[in-house]
């Protein structure tokens, strides 16, 4: 991470505090990740109800992220970090209080605001601070908070679920988020870009969403959200149903470790070879992971699937973030990020309830196979529509051509 040595002391400190806040925030979310489906099942929830509760998190993301993106551009990124950590610190107490399915669904919608706010503010702030020549490298390094947090959190949550019960898991999640809030308070917010240089600043949600620079990344994120929803909602239940002797948290831990290791290298490589090659790799890795889950019936296959899933997550989301930073101006970046990532939110919101119905009809393995088909469709779309024509799209997707929609070329 030699790139950080070139920054002044104040910038390094700001990035360090931001990284720490992101780490404990993701650890808070991750601690609940492998245990919530089991918790709802213990409350008597059916597969459909589990899917509805888990999927409600995505509804919170989808409803609030566009508005939060506009707030980030108008009032600064720090406001969103504060909103995200405050909501994340409050929501876990609701799991201790509410036991009915409708109330848990409302709670998950509320909890989803935390991720919508924090990730939008965090991504936009990192993109603002990163020098253009090292943008991919810095964004990849700073995005390591997610895999590290999603390695520590599920491991802690899985351990507490086996030894101490659900109460301590939710208290731990609240405490970690509160530490993130203390860090967010210390972050220095850079000056807000207020110039109205282009009509993009006044564009409406749908105008931005259907614009050439946003629509294909948003579609890819939607299909990625379906894949993530399938994995995070149903892998814990699938592992338990097979009778395989595997701590559910270990699946997410190996995925996070894999994501962590790969992100260290992929950001710098993308500054050299372009973002398209690594977006393609991320989509392909998600497809392979889902196909492995389709055939999984032992510990080693589940762990390999987790490793491959980590490669997909470690590549796809950091590269989409970097690509959208390339395709946006500072004064519109929060809104552009929010709208593009809203595709992921929508996929995550519909994944659990829709795929729960598929599980009831054909079982867990076939559901993962169908999900793999959807992510492979995303790869085809990216190869054919990611740039101005099929030829340039294929060249960009293979790392052989430039991004025609980039606004920040060297």
N, C-alpha and C positions, 0 to 999 in steps of 0.2 A: 504493500500500500504506500509506495513511495510518492504517489501523487499528492498526498496530504502534506508532505514535507515542504511543498512549494507554497502553501497557504500561510497567511499571517496568523499570529497566535489567537486573535479574537475569532477568526473564522473557524480555526480548528476546534476551539472550545465550544463554539456554537454547534458545530457538527457533532461533537462528542456528546453534548447534552441531548441533542436531538436523537442521536443513535440510541442512547440509554433509555430515553422516554419511549422510543419505538420498540425497544427490546422488551421492556416490562409490559407494555400495552399488548403486544402479540402473545406474550407468555400468559397474560390474563385470559385472553380469548382462547388460547390453546388448551389451558387447563380444563376447560369445560367441554372441549371438542369431542373427545372419545367417550365421555360419560353421559352426556345429555340424552342420546337415544336410549341408553340403558336405563337412565333415570325415568324417562317418560314411560318406558315399557314396564318398569316396576310400579309405576302409578296406575297401571292397567290400560295404557294406551295401545291401540291397535297399530299395525304398520302404517295405515293411512293417516292416523292421528299423529304418529311420530313424524311422518313426512310433512304434515301440515304445520306442526310446531317448529320443526327445524327450518322449513322453508320460509316461515314468516320473518326470519332474520333478513332474508333477501328482499322482502317487501319494504322493510325499513330502509334498506340501502337504496332501493329503486325510487321510493317516494321522495326522499330527502336529499339525495346526492346532488341533483341539478341545482337546487336552491343553495346548498352549501357551497357549490362551486362558484356561484355568483358572489356569495359572501366573501369567499377567499380573495377574489379579484378586487372587491370593493374595500374590504376592511383589513386585509392581510391574512397570511396563512396561520399565524399564531392563534387567532380566534378559533379556528377549526380544531387545532390541537387541544385547546382547552375544552371545547364542547365534547370532543371524542373521549377524552380521559375522564371527564366528569360523568358522562353517561355510563362508561364502562365500569366506573367505581360504584355507581348506584344500582345498576341492573342485577348483579348477582344476588343482592338481598331479596329481589323479587322471587327468585327460584326457591328461597327458603320459606316464603310466605304463601305463594300461589301453588295450588295442586290441580286445579281444573284445566282442561285442555283449552277452552276459550281464553282464559286469563293468561295462560302460558303463551299462547299465540300473540296476544297483545304485548306481553313482556318482550317477546323475541323481536317484534317490530321496533319497540323502543330500543332494545339492545343493538339492533342493526344500525341505528343512527350513529353509534359510537364508531363503527368501522367506516361508515360513509364519511363522517367528518374527519377522523384522524388520517385515514389514508389519502384523502384528497388534499388536505393541508400539508401532510408530510411530503407527498410526491411533488407537489407544486413548489414547496420550499426548497427541496433538494435540487430540483431542476433550475430554480432561480440562482442558487448558490454555485452550482457546478460550472466550471469553465467549459466553453464549447468544445475545445480540443479533447477534453477528458470527460465529456458528459456521460458517455456510456459506462466508463470505468467507475466514476463517482456514484452514479445512480445504482449500479450493481453492488458496490460496496455498502452503500447506505441501505439498500434493500435487504441486506443480510439480517436485519432485525426480524423479518418474518420467518425465515427458516430456523434461526436460532431460537426465537420465541416459541415456534411451533415444534421444536425439538424438546425444549425444557418443559413447556406447559403441559402437553399431553402425557409426558412421562410422569410428572408430578401428579396430574389428575388421575391417571390410571393407577398409580401407587396408592393414592389416598382413597380411591374407590374400593380397592381391595382390602385396605387396612383400617380405614377410619370412617368410611361412609361419605355421603354426598355433602353433608353440612360443611365440613372443612374445605372441600373443593370450592364451594361458592364463596366462602370467607377468604380463601387464598386469592381467588380471582379479583375480588373487590380490593384487597390490600395491594396487589400488584398494580392495578389500574390507578390507585391513589398515589403510588410512587411515581407513576408516569405523569400524573397531574403536577406533582411537585417539580418534575423536570421540565414540563412544558412551560410552567410559569417563568423559568429562568431563561428561556430561549429569547434571543434578540431578534425581533421581527425586522426584516429589511424594509426600506422605503417602498411604498405601494406605487406601482406604475399607473398613472391616471390618464395618460394621453389617449385621445380618441383618434388614432391614426387611420383606422380602417373601419369599414362598415361591419366587420366581424364582431366588434364589441357590442353592437346592437342586434345581433342576430338572435332569433328565437331558437328554442330547443330543437324543433324539428328541422329548421334550416341548417343548423350545425350537424345534426345527426345524419342527414342525407347528403351532406357535402362529400366530395370525393376523398378528402383527406381523413375523414372520420368514419364513414359508413362501414368499410371493410374491417378495420380494426375493431369496431363495435360488434360486428357479426362474429368475428373470431373470439372476442371476449365473451359473447353470449354462449357460444358452444363450449368455451372453456369453463364458464360458470356451470353448465350442465354436467361437465365431467367432474368438477370439484364437488358439486352437490351430490352426485352419485357416490363418490368416494367417501366424503365426510359423513354422509347420512347413513349409508348402508354397509360400509366395511365393518364397523363394530358389530352390527347385527349379523352379518354374513359369517364373520369369524366365529361368533358364538354359536351360530346354527350348525356349523360344520363339526364342532367339537374339537377343533384344533387347539392344542395347548399353547396359546400365544396371548400375551398381554396386549390388548388392543392398542394401548399407547405406544408400543414399540413400532407398530406399523407407521404411525405418524412421525415417530422419532427418526427412523431410518430415512423416511422421505425428506424430513427437514435437514438431516445431515447431508444427504445427497444434494439437495438444493443449495445448501451452504457452500459445499466444496465447488460446485460447478459455477456458482455466481462469481466466485473469486476470479475466474478466468474469462468468463463470457463477456463481461462488460468491456474490458480492454480489447478483446478480440473484435467486438462489434464496432469500436471506434476505427478499426482497421478494415474490416471486411463488410461493414454495413449491418443494419438491423435485420433485414429481411431473412437472411440465412438462419439466424437464431430464432426468429419467430417460427419459421418452418420446422426447425428442430423441436421446439417446444410443443407444437401441435402434434407432431409425430410421436413424441415421447408419451404424451397423454393417451394417444390411441393405443400404443403398445402396452401401457400400464393396464388399461381397461381390458385388453385382450388377455393379459396374464391373469387378471382377477376372474375372468370368465372361466379359466381352466384351473384356478387355484383350489387345492384340496389338502395342502400341507404347509407347514411353517415356512419352509424355504421359498416356496412360490409366492406366498403372501409378502415376504420380506423383499424379494426381488421386485415384485410389483410396486412396493412402496418406494424402493430406490429409483425405479424408472419414473414413477409419478413425481418424485422430487426433482428429477432432471427436467421434467416438463414444467413444473411450477417455477423452478429456479430460473428458467429461461424465458418462458412465454410472457409472464407478467412484467418482469423488469425490462424486457425488450420492447413490449408494447408501450410501456411508460416512457422509455427513452425515445421511441419513434414519435410519440405524440408530443414530446418536448421539442423534437426537431420540427414538427409540423405546426407549432403554435408560437405566438408572440407572448411576452411576459404578461401583458395586461389582459390577456384572454385565457391564460394557461389553466387557471383553476376551473373555469367553465368547460374548456375543452377536455381536460382530464375527467371531470365529473361525468360528462355526457358519454365519453367513450367507455369509461368503466361502468356506466349504467347498463351497458350490454351484459357485462359479467353479472351485475346485480340481478338483472331480469332472468338470466340463465339459472342463477343460484335460487331465485325465488320460485321458479316453476319446476326445478329439478326434483325436489323432495316429494311434493304431492303427485306430480305426473309419474315419476319413476316408481313411487310407492304402488300406484295402480298397476304398473307393468310387473312389479315384483309379485303382486298377488295373483297375476294371471300366468306368468311363466317362470317365476322364481328368480333368485338373486343372480345366478350365473348368466342367464340369457339377458337379463337387464343390463349387465355390464357389457355384453357383446353389442347390444343395440346402442349403448352410449358410445362405444368405440366407433361405430359407424357414423355417428353424428360428428365426433371430433375429426374423423377422416374427411368428412364433408367440408369442415372448416379449412383443412389443408388444401383441398381442391379450390375452394373459393379464394384463398390467399394466393395461390399460384396463378390464378386467372384474372383477378380483379384488383389486386393490391396497388397497381399503378395505372398508367393512362391507357394501356392496351395489353393484350395477352402476352405479347413478346416481352415488353418491358416489365410486366408483372412477373413472368417466369425468371427473367434475369435478376430482378430484385430479390425474389424469394430464394434464389440459389446463390446470392452473394456476388453476382456478376454484373450488377448494374446499380445506379444510384436511385434514391428515392425522389421521384419527380415532384412530390408534394412537400418536400422539406423546405422550410423557411429560414433555416439556420445553417446554411452550407459554409464550410470553411473557406 
